[in-house]
């Protein structure tokens, strides 16, 4: 009985893994054993950085809110504390967007929190 090689499935599997390494340099896009490691590592970075992205954006929002708050004569921590005491439920993403795109509205928020 002749040996079965499962050519269609194995070729399709290799082709899929090589396609995932598209754009890589040298053997990282051509040699299957190296490509497997490179693609797996890429997925590890992607998983890690999906979490990291949330932290990075929160840092950016806080920096923007703090800068805009200081232009209005207060600090980030005093602004957030004032909003919490007034039971205002507005998140940092929206506050940062207000600070950048509509400084007048942000000034009103700061005045409300300080009062």
URHUNOR-V511837 format. One record per residue. N is the residue number from 1. RES is the residue in one letter. SS is DSSP state (H for helix, E for strand, - for the rest). PSI is psi in radians with two decimals (* if undefined). NEAR is the number of other ideal C-beta (glycine too) atoms within 12 Angstrom. Layout:
n:res:ss:psi:near
N:RES:SS:PSI:NEAR
N:RES:SS:PSI:NEAR
This chain:
n:res:ss:psi:near
1:X:-:2.31:3
2:X:-:2.69:4
3:X:-:2.35:6
4:X:-:2.33:9
5:X:-:-0.18:9
6:X:-:0.81:11
7:X:H:-0.75:12
8:X:H:-0.85:11
9:X:H:-0.74:12
10:X:H:-0.64:14
11:X:H:-0.74:14
12:X:H:-0.69:13
13:X:H:-0.80:17
14:X:H:-0.74:22
15:X:H:-0.69:17
16:X:H:-0.77:17
17:X:H:-0.71:28
18:X:H:-0.60:25
19:X:H:-0.58:15
20:X:H:-0.41:23
21:X:-:0.23:29
22:X:-:2.35:17
23:X:-:-0.20:14
24:X:-:2.88:22
25:X:-:2.38:12
26:X:H:-2.38:12
27:X:H:-0.34:16
28:X:H:-0.22:24
29:X:H:0.04:21
30:X:-:-0.68:17
31:X:-:2.09:17
32:X:H:-0.77:22
33:X:H:-0.66:16
34:X:H:-0.67:20
35:X:H:-0.72:29
36:X:H:-0.83:23
37:X:H:-0.72:18
38:X:H:-0.74:27
39:X:H:-0.75:26
40:X:H:-0.75:18
41:X:H:-0.67:18
42:X:H:-0.70:22
43:X:H:-0.60:17
44:X:H:-0.78:14
45:X:H:-0.72:15
46:X:H:-0.74:15
47:X:H:-0.82:13
48:X:H:-0.76:14
49:X:H:-0.31:14
50:X:H:-0.61:14
51:X:H:-0.73:14
52:X:H:-0.57:14
53:X:H:-0.66:15
54:X:H:-0.72:15
55:X:H:-0.75:14
56:X:H:-0.76:14
57:X:H:-0.66:19
58:X:H:-0.72:19
59:X:H:-0.74:17
60:X:H:-0.79:21
61:X:H:-0.76:27
62:X:H:-0.71:25
63:X:H:-0.72:20
64:X:H:-0.74:28
65:X:H:-0.73:37
66:X:H:-0.77:25
67:X:H:-0.78:22
68:X:H:-0.61:32
69:X:H:-0.75:34
70:X:H:-0.54:19
71:X:H:-0.42:19
72:X:-:0.23:28
73:X:-:0.36:14
74:X:-:-3.08:27
75:X:-:2.97:21
76:X:H:-0.82:28
77:X:H:-0.66:16
78:X:H:-0.66:20
79:X:H:-0.85:38
80:X:H:-0.71:26
81:X:H:-0.75:16
82:X:H:-0.71:24
83:X:H:-0.69:29
84:X:H:-0.69:14
85:X:H:-0.57:14
86:X:-:0.01:18
87:X:-:0.68:10
88:X:-:2.13:20
89:X:-:1.42:11
90:X:-:2.26:26
91:X:-:2.94:17
92:X:H:-0.55:27
93:X:H:-0.80:18
94:X:H:-0.71:21
95:X:H:-0.75:34
96:X:H:-0.70:29
97:X:H:-0.71:22
98:X:H:-0.77:27
99:X:H:-0.65:34
100:X:H:-0.84:20
101:X:H:-0.46:14
102:X:-:1.37:16
103:X:H:-0.53:19
104:X:H:-0.79:14
105:X:H:-0.66:20
106:X:H:-0.68:31
107:X:H:-0.69:21
108:X:H:-0.68:17
109:X:H:-0.75:31
110:X:H:-0.77:34
111:X:H:-0.71:19
112:X:H:-0.73:20
113:X:H:-0.58:30
114:X:H:-0.44:20
115:X:-:*:13
